[in-house]
Amino acid sequence: NLQIQTNVVDAALKCGSVRKLLFLGSSCIYPKFAPQPIPENSLLSGPLEPTNEWYAVAKIAGIKMCQAYRIQHGFDAISAMPTNLYGPQDNFHPENSHVLPALIRRFHEAKASNAAEVVVWGTGSPLREFLHVDDLADAVIFLMDHYSGLEHVNVGSGSEVTIKELAELVKEVVGFQGKLVWDSSKPDGTPRKLMDSSKIQEMGWKPKVPLKEGLVETYKWYVENVISAKK
């Protein structure tokens, strides 16, 4: 990530024809125990989550590089930090996918095999925020048209759902009729991770895709593209 962003940002400045650049980061840039919802000024206010601090450090470096190029060279580089994303073309790999595509795959496989139950790690109590990829694309265009500042901008849906509620919703969308079992011996992870997206919303942007509608679309894409490709 460091190599990619350093080359891209520097090349954008040096070629002389790039009028504006937007750098995308991740919510993992914030401290593990940041206030909730997480405001932009929480950056560098405490220790990072140890399991992804390498990625977080790279993304923080990208924000700072954009700021430095704006200050030193007058280059119009801005940064946006999206929350957890989902949607068509997501990664549904059984070993390294994120929570939402992982749930879709597991419930689909259980449905296809007529399994009696699906076991999910933890208690289901942690709260998470999800943003449809089309909403992020819309926010990126909005920021390119309406924002030109030094500070990065959070981009989130502004709404939370417990992992339990999420799992129940995915179960409903997929049509799995079996039982949902929680393995409370497994870790829950961070209790809450909500972005404060008031800055971009005050500019006039708001997300459009409701979670259930987005899940229906994502599951449809998964069946038509991932499952069909295996046949």
Secondary structure, DSSP 8 states (H G I E B T S, - for coil): -HHHHHHHHHHHHHHS----EEEE--GGGS-TT--SSB-GGGTTSS---GGGHHHHHHHHHHHHHHHHHHHHH---EEEEEE-EEESTT----TTT--HHHHHHHHHHHHHHTT-SEEEEES-S--EEEEEEHHHHHHHHHHHHHH---SS-EEE--S-EEEHHHHHHHHHHHHT--SEEEEETTS----SEE-B--HHHHHHT------HHHHHHHHHHHIIIIIIHHH-
